[in-house]
Amino acid sequence: MNSIDDVRLAGKRVLARVDFNVPLAGGEVTDDTRIRAALPTIRTIIEAGGVAILMSHLGRPKGEDPEYSLRPVATHLEHVLGRPVTFVPATVGVQAQEAVDAAKPGDVLLLENTRFLDGEKKNDAELARQLGALADVYVNDAFGSAHRAHASTEGVTHHVDVTAMGHLMRKELQYLGEALKEPARPFVAVLGGAKVSDKIGVIQALMGKVDHLLIGGAMSYTFLKSIGHLVGTSLVENDRLGDAHDMYEASKGRLVLPIDHKVARAFDNDAEQKTVTGDIPDGWMGLDIGPQSIEHYQSILKDAKTVVWNGPMGVFEMNNFAEGTRAIARTLAGITDQGATTIVGGGDSVAAITQAGLDDEVSHVSTGGGAMLEFLEGQSLPGVQALDA
C-alpha cells in the first residue's frame, strides 16, 4: 500500500484521519502525546504544498455535545505545530466545503468531531461520500482507530482515488509487524490489566511466538485461582477460570505468574497493606506484583531482544501500588539502551511510561490500545486493509 511519501501532495487537498482522541480538562489538552505523534505527517503535507484537512473523533459523544468539540485541540495543535490552524465547526456540508475551498497550499484545517455525525460509526455510505468530496488524497495516520470500520477510516477510501498511510501508521505497522514476523530472540510479552477476557485472543496468538509471557495486573488473579491458589478478595473473572487454566496448561511453562503480591484490605491507596508470598489471605486483595515477582520478571527481561508490553502490573494510579509497573518501565528503558526492541501500547501502559518520563527511552510507544491488541491477535484492521492500493 502507498505511504505518504509515495504520493504527490503539492497543490492537493489532503484529508488526513488522525487520532486526536486526547484527554481534556477545563478546555485544555492534558496529554498531547497523540497530537505530537501526528506532527510528522501534518508537516509532510504542508511542506509539500498541500492543504492539510485533518479529521478525528474525540470521546463518545451522543450527538453534537460541545464538551467533545475539537476546538480546544485545534488551539493546542496551533501551539505545538507553530503555525495557524483553522478550526472548522463542521465535518461535512456547506461550511466544511467552503472552508476547504478557501484554503491555500500549506494551510491546516481541523474539522469538527467525526462522531458528532450519526453515520460515522455506522460507516454510512453517504457520509463517506461527503468526506471523500473534500479531498484529492486521503491519508490514514490514526492507528488507534484502524480496527474500526467507520466512515472516516474505511468508507471514505472508496470515494478518494489516491489513498496512503501516514508516517505514524507506517511506524506502528513496521514495529508490530516485525515483532510478530521475525522477532529477535528471546521474545517476551508482558501483559497486564484487569480482565483475562480482554486478552484471551492475544494470549492465544502470542503463546506460540514468545519465549516468555509475563502476566500482571488483576488478570493474574484469575490465572492463579484457576490453578488452585487462594486470592482473597482480589478481582477475579470466575466465568473465565476454565479458559485461564487451559491457557496456563497449554503454555508449557512460558506463561509466568507473580509469586508474591502487594495486598491491601481495601481498594484504597491508604488502606492497610502488606506483601505476601504465595496465597493471598481472606480479607486481602492483590493490587500490585511484589518485589520477588519484580526481580523475577526483570531477570527474564534483561536478556530479551524483543519485548511487547500491554497493560500495567498493578493499580499504578495509586502510588503505593505503582512500583511493579514502574519497574517494568525502567527495565524496558534499560534493555532498549542495550539494543533490544521494546514496544509499549495500551492507554494505561503508555500513561505509566509517560509518567515515569521514559516514553522516549523505549523503541516505540503505540498510540493504539485496541488496534494493537487486534493486530497482535492476527486480525485484519479495516482502516489498514482499506488502504491496499
Buried (B, 14 or more C-beta within 10 A) or exposed (E): BBBBEEBEBEEBBBBBBBBBBBBBEEEEBEBBBBBEBBBBBBBBBBEBBBBBBBBBBBEEBEEEBEEBBBBBBBBBBBEBBEEEBBBBBBBBEEBBBEBBEEBEBBBBBBBBBBBBBEBBBEBBEEBBBBBBBBBBBBBBBBBBBBBBBBBBBBBBBEBBEBBBBBBBBBBBBEBBEBBBEEBEEBBBBBBBBBBBBBBBBBBBBBBEBBBBBBBBBBBBBBBBBBEEBEBBBBBBBEEBBEBBBEBBEEBEEBBBBBBBBBBBBBEEBEBEBEBBEEBBEEEBBBBBBBBBBBEBBBEBBEBBBBBBBBBBBBBBBBEBBBBBBBBBBBBBBBBBEEEBBBBBBBBBBBBBBBBBEBBEBBBBBBBBBBBBBBBBBEBEBBBBEBBEE
